Amino acid sequence: MLTPGTADRTVRWRRFSSWTGGFNGAVHPLVLTGMSFSMWTMSPALASGIFWVAVVICAVAQLFILRAVFRTLPAPSSPDVPAPRRWAEIAWAILPMLGLVAVFLGAWRLLPS
């Protein structure tokens, strides 16, 4: 078992929980082997592929959300039930979509070329 002070100076004894709040104070396996998280790289093609798959999935989900918002709503069956406000429903569907587009544009700019 590796302990602090062994001849292997590549072992880093940082606690995983100190920067993620996870693992209940245990040392992460990558730290024990001397590997760091920054050593793991992804090919630009794989990163781009994952990005575009995420864009398509989010676009399809957003289309279903917009379809649900713009469908014809039935009139309330009781006068005690408030009628939905069309403009508020549209705003709560469009505003998150614009935020998602902004996040995707920012991520797209950071993709390796």
Buried (B, 14 or more C-beta within 10 A) or exposed (E): EEEEEEEEEEBBEEBBBEEEEEEEEEBBEBBBEEBEEEEEEEEEEEBBEEBEEEBEEBEEEBEEBBEEBEEEEEEEEEEEEEEEEEEEBEEEBBEEBEEBBEEBEEEEEEEEE
